[in-house]
Amino acid sequence: MSATTPPAPTTSGLPRALFTAEEVADAIAVSEATVRQLTCSGDLPCRRIGRLVRYAQADIDYFIHGRQDHTFR
């Protein structure tokens, strides 16, 4: 589920539309707690469905492309 690779189709044949915080954390190599912090701060957009919090591929791409590259010296 990276920014360059579209999500794999599900068994229904439809592409995956929404992802959990755990799936996003795995995809961007951070903890689930970090994903939740980024969501609460507004840095990582999300979709709310009742009490559920889900992330669209566009939300993940927006977050990834909005980060600045930092070069370590």
N, C-alpha and C positions, 0 to 999 in steps of 0.2 A: 504494500500500500504506500509506496513512495510517491513523490511528486511527479516522477517521470513515468511510472508504471501504473496503468489503470487497474483498479481493483478486479480481482477475478470474479467471474460470474458465479452466482449461487446455484444451488440445485434446481431452482425454479427457472433458470435460464435468464433471469434478469440480473443486471449488474448490481452490485451492492450499493445502496444509496446512503446508508448511515452507519456510523461506527461508534463503538463504546469508548470510554476513556481508556480502558485497558488496551484496546486495539491501537488507539492513537499513540499511547505511551510506547508500545512495542515498535510501532512504525517509525517514531522519531527518536527512539533510544533514550527515553527519559522515564522517570517513575510515574506511576499513576497519580501520585500526590502532586507532582509537578504539573501534570496536565490539568488537574483540578485547580491548582493555584493560578495557572495561566488563564483558565476559564473565568475564575472569580475576578481576576484583575482586568478582564476584558481583552487581554492580549491574544487569546485563542477563541475565536467565535464559535458558537455552538447553536444547536437547535433544541428547543425544549418541547417535549411531547408529554403533557401532564407533568408528572414528577421526574420523568426520565430526561437525561441529558445525552444528546447524541451529536455527532460531528459528521458533516458532509465532507466529501473530498475537497470541495471548494474552500471550506473552512480551514482544512489542513494545509492546502496549497497557499492560501492567503497568509497563514502564520509562517510557513517556511520561507516564502519569498519576501516577507516583510522583515526578516532578520537581516542584520548587517553582518558582513564578513569581517571578522577580526583576525588580524595577523599577529601571531605571538612572536615576540622578539627575544 
